Amino acid sequence: MTTATATNIDPSEINLDNHPCFSKGACATYGRIHLPIAPKCNIQCNYCNRDFDCVNESRPGVTSAVLSPGQALAYLDKVMEMRDDIAVVGIAGPGDPFANPTETMETFRLVREKYPKMILCLSTNGLGLTENYVRELAELKVSHVTITMNGVDPEIAGQVYAWARHDKRIYRHRQAGELMIESQLQAIRWIKQYGMIAKVNSIIVPGVNDTHLPQIAKTVSSLGADIMNCIPLLPTAETVFENLPEPDAKMRFGVRLKCGEHINLMTHCARCRADAVGRLGQQNTEEIQQLIRDCSRLPLNPQETREYVAVATREGMLVNQHLGEAREFTIFAVDPGDEEEFIAVEKRTAPEAGCGDRRWLELATMLQDCRAVLVNAAGSTPKQALKAGGIRVIEMEGMIDAGLAAVFHGTELPPSLVRSFKGCGSGVSCGGDGTGCG
């Protein structure tokens, strides 16, 4: 793991009192921005539906777009130009930061280097939070960490999670509860050991854990947790808990009263989106929503200049091959004589099929001077390998020039050309195993 580069920051230069989620007095003056760089999650909560582009909802797991670390920094720069009240940069999804640890840590490094006095925070379920990550977070002066914890009894916690995934194994029911509790309690110990402020979020689920939350409060307080946030369940469509009632005022008051006997409480939560911007309670504006979509179309690393785009095409006119079936890629650049036109500069032979993950690493190396590759479809494994190499994979069908214009000019691909890969005719996701179908 890369060592933090910002270890010489003086903590006294960061005003921790300006965090609106931890200080009710800061709400009217200071705002925050959540950078949505973590799409994957290692658990499935029975109250969560991570609809990425539901712009009318304000709840965790929702964002208008997912950004790479470089795109996120460019987005932050633009928001800072627009607003003078942003005191906090956080990462809270739309999945879990430590189901996406590479992106999470790189984003924090970039932000800390550019904004040395910014408050940094994150929210996680704790499952993937290792001591090494906690140590680097502390070195980067990430000052506030929230753990979402819904039980300290495995039977109760096991009712909240459909599954939890750890070390390539799926856990369910009581086993999932045991795994989550062990991971979360250890995470709190590490957070306090390395000097950070620890907040615990707990969802009030009627009939499941509403009478159990005071025991969570007592347990985490004994480990040094600083504050707790008891969040009423928001029944969400297409989830296991969609038909449960939202906790009424009496239940909310009773739970908070009993939890408050053990720990300080946050009572002004606004159920923030994974891409929230501004002061608590403010909805994202149309301008912000468009800005984040625009930034998602930037090169994965906007500070890096790559002059080419690769295309999977049979005849040079249409994008009409899957990533795995392409035996060669046509490389395009902007015409030096007319920036609205594009020229094919060469063809490159694809790595041989049948060599597993190595094929995609070789392809990423072969296309390292390309900012994107246009294909009909691609599996998750090759997309991850290319993204790690800074190469966007754009799934589309239609005229090559339309795709090139979107990439080179930073515009949106027409909806009629967008494709979403659903698998190799089986209705399930394809990982792209290097045999030619990915």
C-alpha positions, 0 to 999 in steps of 0.5 A: 500500500502506498504511504501517505505523503501528507504526514507533516500537516499540523492538525491544529490548522484544521478546524474540526468544529466546522463539521456540520454533521458532528457540530449542530452549531456549524450547520447554518454556516458550513457545508460538506461535499461527498465524493461518490467514488465507491460504487461497489459494496461488500454487504447488502442491507435489507433497507438499501436500494442503491439507485445511482441516478435517482435525482429526486431522492435524498438518501444514502446510496444515491448519486447522479454519477460515479467518479474516479479519484482524478475526476473527483478532484476536478469536480471538487475544484469546480465546486470550491469555485462555486461555493465558499462554505465547503468545510468538509470533504467526505466519502460515503459511497454510493457503495462502501469506501472499503469495498473500493479501497484503492479509489478511496485512499487515492482520493483522500491523498489527492484531496489532502495534497490540494486542500491541506486545511480541509476536514476529511471524513468517511462513512463505512460499514467497517467490514473492509477497514483494516488497521493499515488503512486506519493508520494511513487515514490518520496520517492523512488527517482524516479526522472523522470516521462513521461506522454504520452498525445495526446490532451487537447481537448476531441474531438481530444484526443478521436480520438487517443484512441479506448477505456480507462478503469477506475474503471471497466468501458469502455470509448470511443470517447469524453468520453475517451478523457475527462477521459484521459485529466483530469487524465493526467493533474492531474498527472502532477500537482502531479509529480511537487508537489512531486518534480519530473522532468516531461516530456510529450510525444505527438505523431504527428498524421497527420490530427488528432492532428498535429496542436493541439500539440502547445496547449498541450505544452502551457497547460502542461508548465503552470503546470510546465512540464519541457520538451516535446517530439514530436514523429512522428507517426510510422504507425503500421500494424493492427492498426486504424492508419496503413494507415496514413502517417508518418509525414515528415520533414516539419511537424516535424519541424513545430510542434516542432518549435511552441511547442518550443515557450512554453516548452523545447523540446527533439529532440533525441528520439529513440522510445525505446522498452519496453526492451531497453538496452544501449545507445539511438539508439543502438539495443538490441543485440541477447545476450540481447534478449536471456538473457531476455528470460532466465530470464523470465524462472527463478522462479518468485522470483529468490531469493526464493528457492521452491523445487517443481513443481505441475502438472495437470495430469490424469495418471502421465505421461502427462500434460493433464488437465486444471487448473480448471478441476484438482481435484488433483495435483501431486507434483514433485521434482528433484531426490536427486540421479540424478538431471536429473531425477524427482520423484513424492513426493505426491498428493494434493487435489485441492480446491472445484470448485464453490467458485469464486476467493477464490478458486484460493487464496486457490490454491496459498496457497496450492501450496506455496512451488511450483515454477510452475504448469504445466497445459493444460490451465488456465484462466487469473484470476487463473493465476493472483492469482497464479502469485501473490503467486510467482507461474508460470503457464505454459500452455503445453501439452505432457510429464511431464518430458519435462516440469519439465526439463524446469522449474527445469533447467531454459531451454526453453519449446520446442515449440511443447509443448507450448499451448496458452489458447484461451477460453472455445471453444468460441474464447474469453478469459476465466477469470476462475470463480471458476466453474471448467472451468478455 
